[in-house]
Amino acid sequence: MKEKIKAAIMDAPKIRRVLLRLTTEILERNRDLRKLVMIGIPTRGLPLARRIAGLVRDMEGVEIPVAAMDISRYRDDRVSSRSGASVVATSLPFPIAKKDVILIDDVLFTGRTIRAAMDSLFDIGRAATVQLLVLVDRGHRELPIRADYTGKVLPTSRREIVQVRLRETDKIDEVLISEPVSLARPAAGKRARMPRS
């Protein structure tokens, strides 16, 4: 379905400023960086996690382990999940036991993606703490989940689409709001054609 761009919310400099602020908040809250690990939720949570880890390295000289986590088998909107099929835990290249884990995603919407990520995480090990960072919180939660670190709170309607594009995956850094063309209002001055009787 084609989409109509309604507004540009962030460009590359704005995204960088937001990530700098979020990194500062992480450093203020997590004093022992040796316990910190970052897990990006594909697709765009992973490059965000890598960027933030890079900023921590630049600011503090500490390398934070970063990995992606496949949560597809934990989604409650997949047929296989509802059918009672066994779920195999996702593996990570580092242990999370007694670690402070930061889950990172681009957009927080209903909360179901984050719930699936947490289910997957709990199957892997027992973290000391689990924190959530999102670039955009667009509202419309269906589960009691909120982010610990939020780049931007963006009020939206349900029909609107929030598009996060990153240079690693899309060759450009931007956040857009769009809507399906079929739901867009007719242009001003144009009347809808009435059907002939």
N, C-alpha and C positions, 0 to 999 in steps of 0.2 A: 504494500500500500504506500502511495506517495505521501510525503509529509510536507507541510508548510511551516517554514521557520517563522516563529513569532518574535523571538527576542534572543539576543546574544547576552549571556549572563556573565561569562568570564572569558578573558583572552589569556594568552600565555603569560604576560607579566602579572596579571591578577592571580592566576593559578600558582605561580611561583611565590608570590607574597603570602598567599593562604597557606601553602605548604611550609613556608618558613615559620609562620605563626604557630601552626600545629606542631611542628618539631619543637619549638620553644616550650609549648605546653607539655609535650611528652617529657622533655628534660626536667621540667619543674616538678612533675609528678613522680618520675621514676629516677630515684637517686642512684641506685645500683644498676648501672647500665650492663654489667656482666650478666645479669639475670634476664635481660630483655631480648625477646625474639619477635619478629614481625612476620605475619602470615597474610599474604594477599589473596583475595578471592578473585579468581579469573572472571572476566578477562582483564579489566582495567585496574583492579585492586592490586595486582602484582607490580606493574610499573610504578604505581603510587607508593607502594611499600619500598621499592628499590630507591626511589627518589628521596624518600624521608630518611632511609638508612644512610644514604649518601650525605644528606645534610647533617645527620648526627655525626658522621665521620669527620666532616669538615669542621664542625663546631667543637667536638670533644675528642677527636682522634680515636674513637672507639668503633670497631666494626660490629654491626648488629647483624646476626644471622637473619636471612630472609628466605622464605619459601612460598610456593603456591600450594593451595589445598583444593583438591577436586571434591566438590560437595554434591555432585549430580545425583549420586545414589541415595542421598539423604533428603532430597526434596520431597515434600509431602504432596506436590502437584504432579508427580510422575506416577504412571500406572504401576511400575515395578515396585515402588515404595509402598503403595497401598495394598499390593497383593500379598504382602508378608514375606517376600523374598529376602533371603539372608543378605545382610549388608557387611561388606568387608571394609575394615578401617583403612583410611587413606594413610600412606606412609609419608614421613617427613625426613629430610636429611639431617635432622638434629632432634634430640630429646626435648620434650616440653615439661617434664616433671620438675616441679618447683621453680619453673620459669614464669616471668611476667610476659604474657602473650598479648600482642596487639593485633587484632583482626582488622584488616583494612579493605574497604570497598569504595567504589566510586559513588554510588547512589543508595541511600536508605529510603525504602518505599514501604512496603507492607510489613517488613520484618521477617518474612519467611526465609529469605536467603540467609540471613544472619542466624536464624534458628537452626537451619540445616548445617551451617558452618560450626556452630557450637556443638551440635550432636556429633559431628565428625571429630571435632577436637576432643570431646570427652571420651570417645572410643580410642583415641591415640594415647592419652595419658592424663595425668592430673596436674594441671598447671597451678601455680601459686595464685595468679590472678589472670583474668581475661578482660581486656579493654577493647573498645570498639572505636575505630576512627573512620569517618566517611567524609568525602569531599563535599557532597550535597545531601541534605536531608529535605526531602520533598513532602513529607507528611503522609497521611492516609495509612497509618499503622493498623494492622490487623492483629498484632501480637504486642505484648507489653515489653518492647525493646527500645532502648534509646542509646545514642552514641555518647561516648565519653569525650570525644574530640570531633567537632563539626566544623567543616570549612565554611559552609554557607547554608542557612535555613532558607528554603525556597518554597513559599506557598504556591501550590499548583492545584489545578482541577484534575480529576481522574483521567479525563480524556487527553490531557496534555502529555507529551513525551519529553523527558529530560535526557538529553544526549550529552554524554561526556566523551570527548575525543582527546586522545593523547598521542603525542608524536610517536611513541613506541608502537602503537597499534594502528593509528589513523593518519600519521604524518603531520598532525597539527594539534595544538593545545587549545581547546575551547570547550565551553559549556553552553548548550543551546536549549531553548524550549521550542518545541514544535507541536503540531497537531495534525492528525490525518486530514488530507485534503477534503475527503467526503464530509467531514464535520465542520470544515471552515465556513464562516459566514460569507454570503455573497458580497462581492465588492460593492462599495457605496455607489449609488446611482443606477445599479442594475436590478431590474425586477425579475423575480422568478417567473418563468413562462407558465401560464395556466394551461392545463390540459384542455383540449377541445372536447365538447360534450357530444 
